[in-house]
Amino acid sequence: MELTSTVFTAKAIYVGVIFAITLGVAAYSTYFERIFAAFFQDRVGPDRAGPFGILQPLADAVKMFMKEDFIPANSSKWLFILGPCLSMFTALMTSAVIPFGDTIDLGNGVKFDLQGIDVNIGILWVFGIVSLGVYGILVGGWASNNKYSLLGAIRAASQNISYELAMGLSIISILMMTGSLSTKAIVEAQQNGHWNILYQPVGFILFIICAFAECNRTPFDLPECETELIGGYHTEYSSMKLGFYLFAEYINMFVSGAVMATLYFGGYDYPFYETVVNSFGENVANLIGFGALIGKALFFVFVFMWVRWTLPRFRYDQLMNLGWTGLIPIAMFNVVWTGLIILLPAEFNLSSWASIGVAIAGIPVLIVGLFIYHSIAGGKKKKTALAR
């Protein structure tokens, strides 16, 4: 009974720490996004609220709490309230299966994993929760009784469905190589530098593009395109209901970064792990691994911000065309090529370097195939135009 109580207490503390880190990262992502935007645009960023503007997130929070909590008269009140709550809930729940570190030894035979829940369908959990996230946007947009909000919600639903297909196909390649849906097993298969990015460069590019679309980040922020839809699905929202939607977006960025680090960059693996274990013990080494995964996730948060202030957004037809006629065929090619990455070295008894070589060789093959495809498609369009 005492052992169970100790493990439960340790797990509760761990969940609280992850929750605090997630909310802290989301809060200060707003600050650093303004800093990076100012740097990219050669202007002064936030510098009034505290030294170097570091209290700006607190000022934003006070502003959100103090604003009028407005609910449109003709809206569906309870659904209007439920929308942002759903978005926030799904954003926080996704990280439950991410292994932020290896096992920690508490002494007296008590050990626990730095992971919320270790289930053998971890990737399906991530996809299931991410798929539910669109309901928060769809419900909020529909309940607002505003045509601009509804259009933004419909855009979000169709965009998420379109890009989840390509994202799912890109992950199939990871499952083929790992043989497990467990996020813990996927990380363990990448230990000692055998990161999946070396074997799945095309799959990673597909995944990060789809992550931009799933997070509604530029250049895929069409659901809240202010030049066309005022504010998109959250046009009618104010106060902390609006804050929940905006906060959920930054949480999704951090969680997406953690998922990409888990699937493609070894998770909590880092160089010289064995040296640290021999010098300082496993607990210290695993806590450093915890910090390594957080660092990788934060790097991807920076990439999200970098792209936002560098690229313009797509037109909606371009966005859908990229998802259906671009990413899905490339993802299917990647699945077939992954079969070659697995079979050829096994058939000829080659080293892992051969697998990496086959993976890299897939990039020029893909580029040549895309060039031929677009040449043929362009020729057909010219013939059709001349026939008219």
Secondary structure, 3 states (H helix, E strand, C coil): CHHHHHHHHHHHHHHHHHHHHHHHHHHHHHHHHHHHHHHHCCCCCCCCCCHHHCCHHHHHHHHHHHCCCCCCCCCCHHHHHHHHHHHHHHHHHHHHHCCCCCEEEEECCEEEECCCCCCCCHHHHHHHHHHHHHHHHHHHHHHCCCHHHHHHHHHHHHHHHHHHHHHHHHHHHHHHHHCCCCHHHHHHCCCCCCCHHHCCHHHHHHHHHHHHHHCCCCCCCHHHCHHHHCCHHHCCCCHHHHHHHHHHHHHHHHHHHHHHHHHHCCCCCCCCHHHHHHHHCHHHHHHHHHHHHHHHHHHHHHHHHHHHCCCCCCCHHHHHHHHHHHHHHHHHHHHHHHHHHHHHHHHHCCCHHHHHHHHHHHHHHHHHHHHHHHHHHHHHHHHHHHHC
